[in-house]
Amino acid sequence: MILLELISWSLITVTITKAIPMIYASLGGLFSERSGVVNICLEGIMLTGAFSAVVFTHLTGSLWIGLVGAIIVGSIMGLLHGVLSIKFKVNQIVGGTAINIFAAGATEYLIPVIYGKPGATPPLAFTFERQSFFLSKYFLIYMAFVLVGLTHIFLYRTSYGLRVRAVGEHPKAADTVGVNVYLTRYLCVIMSGALAAIGGAYLSIGESGLFSKGMTANRGFIALAALIFGKWTPLGTLGACLFFGFCDNLQSTLQGKVPIPSEFMLMIPYVLTIIAIAGVIGRSRPPAANGVPYDPSER
């Protein structure tokens, strides 16, 4: 019976649903890292996106304005990471970690400041899940898959995508032929923030209808792992996100049906993430200039 449930249509649909936030976040990370900026702050951007979406929806009564608000805030967070990494040449891992800590602390602090009680915001009267098709979470699901295809076309079939890849592989050579390395990286890291914020907004106004402390539950880090597992390609990253979505759904399906403590079941997505990355990271080659600040004076 358990085996039949594991291969049911319900498992497939729930797997896709659980993968959607990671697809948005990992696509954001793809833009950033393809241009040469390591984006470890996907988790923090998802968190602020989820929070901002709820706040703007509460203020305006519009889910669309809530989504746009999340995108704006996510873009600002991406720009902040860009300024630290590109202008000030801060170590990108350290800078991204600082943004993650800031996002976790800021959202936890602002919940009681805005709503008067800690832990979680009041629930929304409506979410994307309860709306008609064009306003439903299914629109966000389909849009995620469309964006994967568009990102693949952009990176491998357009001159602009070639410039992004050139900046991530050999910025000095790109600069020599007239590509603005700094502008390209800024645009990509801002795009990264916008996409990761949509992933966060999907969790709050798309499904749960509220924001709770730490509700992203490390999905940003799993998205980063999916990006590595997918070898920094849109289609590979999509497959990795679906795999991790399946792992997340697997622990939910098996809880209470096998004689294993629930705490161990909750570990399944993270353990399989570690195993998957340990198995492929040695064979995955990131963009050559990923994580390396560009200095045109250096030879």
N, C-alpha and C positions, 0 to 999 in steps of 0.2 A: 504493500500500500504506500509506503514512504517513497519507494522508487517511482511509482506511478505519479505521485504528487510532484516529485522533483522534475518530471519531464512534461508536466501539464502546461497548457496554454497560459494558465494563471501565472505560473512561474516565469514564463517568458515576458509577459506584460509587466509584472512587478519588477523583474530584473531591469527592464528598460527604464521604468519609472525611477528606480533607485540610481541608475547610471546617469540620468540627465544632469543633475547638479555638477557631477564630476566632468561630464563632457564639456559643459560651458567653461568650467574652471581650467581644464586641461587645454582647451583651445586657446584660452587667454594666455596660459603659460607657454604655449607653442609659439605665439606671436612674439612674446618677450624674448624667449630663449633663442629663437631663430635669428633674432637681431643681435644677440650677444649679451643679453642681460638676464642673469639667473633670477627667477622670480619665486622665491621661497615663501613670499607673503600672500600666496593665494588663499590660505586659510583665513588670514585677517581680513582680506578684501571681501571674501564670501560672507564673513561675519558682519561686517559693516553694511554690505549690500542687503543682507537679510533684515537687519535692524532698520535701515533707512527706508526700505520698501514698506514696512509696517507703519513707521512714523508718518511718511508722506500719504499713505492710504488713509490713516486715521484723520489726518489734517484736512484732506480734500474729498474723501469719500470715493476716490477713483483708483481702481487697481492699476490703470495705465499710468497715471501720474506717479503712483507708488513705484512702478517698475522704472519709469524714467528717472525718478529721484534716486533710486538705487544705482542706476547706470552712471548718473552724474557723480555721486559720492564715490563709487568704485573707480571712476576715471580720475578723480582727484587723488585717491589713494595710490593709484598707479603712477600718476604724475609725481607724487611725493617720493615713491620708490625710484622713479627715474631721476629726479633731482639729486637724491642721495648717491645713486649709482653712477650717473653720467656726468653731472656737473662737479660734485664734490668727490667723486671716485672712492666712496666709502666701500669697504668690503661688502659685496652684495649679499652674502649669507648673513652677516651681522646686521646690515641694514634691514633686510627682510624680516629677520627675527624680531628686531625692535618694533617694526610695524605690526607684526602679529601680536606682540605683547600689548602694544598701545591699543589695538583694535579690541582685544579681549577686555582690557581694563576700561576703555571708554564706553563700550556698549553696556557693560555691567553697571558702571557708574550712572549712565544716563537713564536707565530704566526707572529707578526710583525718582530721579530728578524730574522726568517728564510725566510719569504715570503714578507716582506716589507710593509704589510698593516694589520691593526688589524681586528679582528672579525671572519675571516674565511680564510681557505686556498684556493688556486686556485682549481678548480674542476679537477678531474682526467679524462683522456681521456677514461678510461674504469673502470668498476666495476665488481664484481662477478655477478651482476644482468644481465649483458650484455654478459656473456661468455657462452660457451657450458656447458653441464650438469656437468661434473666433476669439472669444474672451476666455476660453477654458485653458486648463493646463495642457491639454492636448496640442493646442497651438504652440506652446512653448516646447513641447516634445518634438513636434515636427520641425520647428524652426531650428532646433539643435542639430538634427540630422542634415537639414539644408545647409547650415553653416559649415558643417564638416566638409560637404561637397564643395561649397564655395571657397573654403580655405584651401582645399587641395588645388582647385583651379587657379586661385590667386597665386599660390606659391610656385607652382610648376608650369603654369601656362601663360603668365603675364610678365611683362618687363619689370613691373613694380615688385612682384614676388621675387624675381631674380635679384633685385637690388637688396631686398630684405635678407635673402640667403647669403648674398655676397658680403653684406655688412657683418653678419654673424660668423662667416668663415674667414674673411680676410679684409678687415675694415680699411687697412692702409691701401690695398689695391682698389677697393671701391671708391675711396676718397680721391685717388689719383685720376680716375675716369669721371669724376664730377658728382659722385653720389654724396649727399649730405649725411654723413654717418650719424651725427648727433640728432638731427631732425628725425631720421628714420628710426632710431632707437627710442626717441621720445614718443613718437606716434605709436610704435608697437607696444610699448609698456603701458601707454594710456588705453589702447585697445585691450590689452591684457586685463587691466583693472575693470573695464566695462563688462567684459564677458564673464569674469569671475563673479562680479556683482550680480549678474543675471542668475548665475547658479545659486547664489545665496538667496535672492528674491524668490526663486522657485520653491525653496524650502519653506519660506515664511508665508508669503501671500499666495503661493501656488498650491500649497498642501495644508500646512498646519493651521494657518489663519492667525498666527501670533508669532512673537519672537521670544525665545527663552535663552537664558544664559548658556553660551557654548553650544548652540543648537546645530552648528555645522559638524560637530563631532569628528573633527580631523579629516573631513572630506577634502579639504584643500591640499593636505599632505598626500592623500591617496591619489588625488588628481595629478599631483606632481610625479608621483610614482608611476601613474599610468602614462604620463608623457615620456618618461624614461623607458618604460616597458614597450611603448609604441615606437621607440627609436626616433622621436621628434618628427613624426609624420602624422598628418591628419587621420588617415585611415587606420594606421597602426594604433594611434591613441584612442580612436573610437573603439576598436576591438578590445583594448586593455580596459577601458572604462566599463564596457559591457561585462567583461570578465570579473571585475571587482564588484560590479552591481550584482552579478550572480552570487558571488561569495557573500555579500551582505544579505541577500535574500535567503541564501542557504542556511545561515545561522538562525534566521527567523523561522524558517520552515521546520528545522530539526528540533527547535526548543520544545521540550515537553514530550518529544516522541522517541528520544534516545536517552539511555541512562547516563547522561553526562551533565554535570552542573551547568546552569545557565551562564555563569561567568565565563566558563571555557567556550561556550558556544558564541558568546559575544566577541571572543578573541579571533574567531575564524577569519573575518575580512582582513584584519591587520597581520595575522600570521601568514596568510597566503600572499599578502602584499609583499612582506619581507622575503618570503621564499621566491616569489616571482622576480623581484628586483635582484636578489642575490644570484639568480640563475642566468639573468640576461645582461646585467649591467656591465659585466666585463666585455661583452660583445657589442654593446651599444656605444656608438661614438657620438658625443654631442657636437654641436657646431664648434669649430676650432677656437673661435674667439669668445665662446660663451663664458661669462664671468670675468672677462678681462677688460678693464676700462680702456677706452681709446685715447691715446695721446698722439696727436699728429706730429709732434716734435721727435718722437721716438722712431728709430730706424729698425 
